[in-house]
Amino acid sequence: MKSTFQRTDDSAIFIDGWNDLAPGLMAGFTTRRGGVSVPPFDTFNLGLHVTDDQDAVIANRERLAGLTGFPLANWVSAQQVHGTEIAVVTEADKGRGAKSTSDAIQGADGLITNETGIFCTAFFADCVPLYFLDPETRWIGIAHAGWRGTVNGMAEEMIAKLEKNGVKAENVLAAIGPSIGPSSYQVDDKVISQIPDGLKGAVVTRKETGAFLDLQLLNERILQQAGVPTENISRTTLCTFQENHLFFSHRRDHGKTGRMLGFIGWQE
């Protein structure tokens, strides 16, 4: 199956096809449009950990809550430390990270659940959003994978965590969301040296100006190695660096920027 991210609202895009396969599933990615934040966080910044006005961020989150049907009391966020730790989210975690970073799930970059009414979230401004769905067992997940998380196998760890909870890798649908694209992501030898040797040739392009890494393709290859069928993996071509009218980009905006939100949850 190949699905794409389809824009159905100015403030968010959704994974096309997943709702048809799994009615009641809400999975998507926000844009930078339709909020109340002022420059350089204009306008739909969802990140509380940047120096935006906190009331504006909460107002933006409330707007997304209205758009998706998941109130902030049902949101769950992780700390995001560029690692590969994954938390299994339950009813008891509802509200963690929704209005403050202090009560987010510590030390984690991935969230999985099979319970309804839980809005699993992650924040992005160039890093790769990874989405997971098993329509049979109803396990879902989302992960934040920057270059560190990617080369350290976050995609593989998510599959392993799902397998421990009764999911078969061959049944998993995975979607790779908007991130910095291969033509914009120049990297140094420190990064390249940590890419698995068998994958470097496919994901690194060397030009006169330097070396460029395709993070999305690298995550796709790691998912394939973890047992997810190629036809079950979808990958968008949207680039957060180039699409400045749609997305924030940490690299393009020199760190002074907002955050998009990746989200997935079963509606009650």
Buried (B, 14 or more C-beta within 10 A) or exposed (E): EEBBBEBEBEBBBBBBBBBEEBEEBBBBBBBBBBBBBEEBBBBBBBBBBBEBEEEBBBEBBEBBBEBBEBBBEBBBBBBBBBBBBBBBBEEEBBBBBBBEEEEBBEEBBBBBBBBEBBBBBBBBBBBBBBBBBBBEBBBBBBBBBBBBBBBBBBBBBBBBBBBEBEBEBEBBBBBBBBBBBBEBBBBEEEBBEEBEEEBBEEBBBEEEEEBBBBBBBBBBBBBBBBBBBEEBBBBBEBBBBBBEEBBBBBBBBEEEBBBBBBBBBBBE
